[in-house]
Amino acid sequence: MKTYRRLLVLLFATALAFSPITRAADALPININTATAAQIAEALDGVGTVRAAAIVLLRDQMGGFTRVDQLLDVSGIGAATLERIRSSIVLE
């Protein structure tokens, strides 16, 4: 029975260590002025690869973000999404 419990604990710990939630939490906050599209997509809830690429494109066109609210100019990012991800973003 002890071996069974140890195995369950080990499996649970392994699953938790490799879960997307844990990896995303470890990456926060993210600097959207320096991050790649892949890093942005992984770190921000509700932002996939297409939106992340649009963020990088807008960043490059503007020479960098000065306010988080400028993300509202990215197609597919509305007020609800912005409020959900705001605390995960830094501008440096």
Residue pairs with C-beta under 8 A, 6 or more apart in sequence:
16 22
23 42
24 42
24 43
24 45
27 39
27 42
27 43
28 43
28 88
29 87
29 88
29 89
29 90
30 39
30 40
30 43
30 44
30 88
30 89
30 90
31 89
31 90
31 91
31 92
32 40
32 55
32 59
32 65
32 71
32 89
32 90
32 91
33 59
33 64
33 65
33 91
33 92
34 92
35 43
36 56
37 49
37 52
37 53
37 55
37 56
38 49
38 52
40 47
40 52
40 55
40 56
41 47
41 48
41 49
41 51
41 52
43 88
44 52
44 85
44 88
44 89
45 84
45 85
45 88
46 81
46 84
46 85
47 55
47 77
47 81
47 85
50 76
51 74
51 75
51 76
51 77
54 74
54 75
54 76
55 71
55 74
55 77
58 70
58 73
58 74
59 65
62 70
64 91
65 71
65 91
66 91
67 91
68 82
68 86
68 89
68 91
69 82
71 77
71 82
71 85
71 89
72 78
72 79
72 82
